[in-house]
Amino acid sequence: LTAGRKKYAAVEEDIRAAVKRAEALQKRLLELVEEDAAGFEPLSRAYAIPKDDPSRGRVLEDATAAACRAPAEMMALCCASIELLEELLEKGSAGVGCGALCCAAALESASLNIFVNTRTLQDRSLAAHLDAQADTLLCEYLPRARRVADEVGHRLRKEG
């Protein structure tokens, strides 16, 4: 929305560089959506193993832990995206606020995918570690995303 516009000429190179970074984040996030879906398959199969099968517990535990990997990486990339949007706040258009809200929603969604899995992990130490990582990112980055969106909203209302 800013490329080639006179209003953004002074920061056009910065914005172009940010767009390249955003495209790389987007590409990896889309790959992770596929990885997350693929990670559910082994978990689904593990739940289908008869409860009296001695291998069920180990297979279920391994599949559950593996199912946390994609959402954990998604959370990290959502945080990187929020950082990028913070950089663009002074240089970009109102779309920065929309992006911040979308990143916050994606961050929370990914955390729920972690929490749904960690509650069933037998390895409570691993579960606590994954939960704490997710909580740390939520506590730091949700307010940051909110600040970006609020600032954009304030500017829009002030200009209007």
C-alpha positions as CSV (number, residue, x, y, z in Angstrom):
1,L,0.0,0.0,0.0
2,T,3.0,2.3,0.3
3,A,5.2,1.5,-2.7
4,G,5.5,4.3,-5.1
5,R,3.4,6.7,-3.0
6,K,4.9,10.2,-2.5
7,K,3.9,10.2,1.2
8,Y,6.2,7.2,1.8
9,A,9.1,8.0,-0.5
10,A,11.5,8.7,2.3
11,V,11.0,5.2,3.8
12,E,10.3,3.2,0.6
13,E,13.6,1.2,0.8
14,D,13.0,0.3,4.4
15,I,9.5,-0.8,3.5
16,R,10.7,-2.9,0.6
17,A,13.2,-4.6,2.9
18,A,10.4,-5.2,5.5
19,V,8.1,-6.7,2.9
20,K,10.9,-9.2,2.0
21,R,11.2,-10.1,5.6
22,A,7.4,-10.4,5.9
23,E,7.2,-12.6,2.9
24,A,9.8,-15.0,4.4
25,L,7.8,-15.1,7.6
26,Q,4.6,-15.7,5.7
27,K,6.1,-18.5,3.7
28,R,7.3,-20.3,6.8
29,L,4.1,-19.8,8.7
30,L,2.1,-21.3,5.8
31,E,4.5,-24.3,5.7
32,L,3.9,-24.7,9.5
33,V,0.2,-24.8,9.0
34,E,0.8,-27.9,6.8
35,E,3.3,-29.3,9.3
36,D,0.8,-28.8,12.1
37,A,-1.9,-30.7,10.2
38,A,0.6,-33.4,9.3
39,G,1.7,-33.6,13.0
40,F,-1.9,-34.4,14.0
41,E,-2.0,-37.6,12.0
42,P,0.4,-39.6,14.2
43,L,-1.4,-38.3,17.2
44,S,-4.7,-39.4,15.9
45,R,-3.3,-42.8,15.1
46,A,-1.8,-43.0,18.6
47,Y,-5.2,-42.4,20.2
48,A,-6.6,-45.3,18.1
49,I,-4.1,-47.8,19.6
50,P,-5.9,-50.1,22.0
51,K,-5.5,-49.0,25.6
52,D,-4.2,-52.5,26.6
53,D,-1.3,-52.3,24.0
54,P,1.9,-51.8,25.9
55,S,3.3,-49.5,23.3
56,R,0.4,-47.1,23.4
57,G,1.8,-44.8,26.2
58,R,5.2,-44.3,24.5
59,V,3.7,-43.8,21.0
60,L,1.1,-41.3,22.4
61,E,3.7,-39.4,24.4
62,D,6.0,-39.1,21.4
63,A,3.2,-38.0,19.1
64,T,1.9,-35.5,21.6
65,A,5.3,-33.9,22.1
66,A,5.9,-33.8,18.4
67,A,2.5,-32.1,17.9
68,C,3.8,-29.2,19.9
69,R,6.7,-28.4,17.6
70,A,4.8,-26.6,14.8
71,P,2.7,-24.4,17.1
72,A,5.8,-23.5,19.1
73,E,7.6,-22.3,16.0
74,M,4.4,-20.5,14.8
75,M,4.4,-18.6,18.1
76,A,8.0,-17.6,17.6
77,L,7.3,-16.4,14.0
78,C,4.2,-14.5,15.1
79,C,6.4,-12.7,17.6
80,A,9.0,-11.9,14.9
81,S,6.1,-10.6,12.8
82,I,4.9,-8.3,15.6
83,E,8.4,-7.0,16.0
84,L,8.5,-6.2,12.3
85,L,5.1,-4.4,12.5
86,E,6.5,-2.4,15.4
87,E,9.3,-1.2,13.1
88,L,6.8,-0.4,10.4
89,L,4.5,1.6,12.7
90,E,6.3,4.8,12.0
91,K,6.8,4.1,8.3
92,G,3.8,2.2,7.0
93,S,0.1,2.5,6.4
94,A,-2.9,1.6,8.6
95,G,-2.5,-2.0,7.5
96,V,0.2,-2.3,10.2
97,G,-2.6,-2.2,12.8
98,C,-4.6,-4.9,11.1
99,G,-1.5,-7.0,10.8
100,A,-0.8,-6.6,14.5
101,L,-4.3,-7.8,15.4
102,C,-4.0,-10.8,13.1
103,C,-0.6,-11.7,14.5
104,A,-2.0,-11.5,18.0
105,A,-4.8,-13.8,17.1
106,A,-2.4,-16.3,15.4
107,L,-0.2,-16.2,18.5
108,E,-3.0,-17.0,20.8
109,S,-4.3,-19.8,18.5
110,A,-0.9,-21.4,18.3
111,S,-0.7,-21.3,22.1
112,L,-4.0,-23.1,22.4
113,N,-2.6,-25.9,20.2
114,I,0.3,-26.2,22.6
115,F,-1.9,-26.2,25.7
116,V,-4.3,-28.8,24.4
117,N,-1.3,-31.1,23.9
118,T,0.7,-30.4,27.0
119,R,-2.3,-31.1,29.3
120,T,-2.0,-34.8,28.3
121,L,1.7,-35.2,28.3
122,Q,3.0,-37.6,30.9
123,D,6.3,-35.8,31.1
124,R,5.1,-33.0,33.3
125,S,8.5,-31.3,33.2
126,L,8.3,-31.0,29.4
127,A,4.7,-29.9,29.6
128,A,5.6,-27.2,32.2
129,H,8.5,-26.0,30.0
130,L,6.4,-25.8,26.8
131,D,3.6,-24.0,28.7
132,A,6.0,-21.5,30.3
133,Q,7.5,-20.7,26.9
134,A,4.1,-20.1,25.4
135,D,3.0,-18.0,28.4
136,T,6.2,-15.9,28.2
137,L,5.6,-15.1,24.5
138,L,1.9,-14.4,25.2
139,C,2.7,-12.0,28.1
140,E,5.3,-10.1,26.1
141,Y,3.9,-10.0,22.6
142,L,0.1,-9.7,23.0
143,P,0.5,-6.3,24.6
144,R,3.0,-5.2,22.0
145,A,0.6,-6.1,19.2
146,R,-2.2,-4.3,21.0
147,R,-0.1,-1.2,21.3
148,V,0.6,-1.2,17.6
149,A,-3.1,-1.6,16.8
150,D,-4.1,1.0,19.3
151,E,-1.6,3.5,18.0
152,V,-2.9,3.0,14.4
153,G,-6.4,3.4,15.6
154,H,-5.5,6.6,17.5
155,R,-3.9,8.1,14.4
156,L,-6.8,7.2,12.2
157,R,-9.3,8.7,14.6
158,K,-7.2,11.8,15.0
159,E,-6.8,12.3,11.3
160,G,-10.5,11.7,10.6
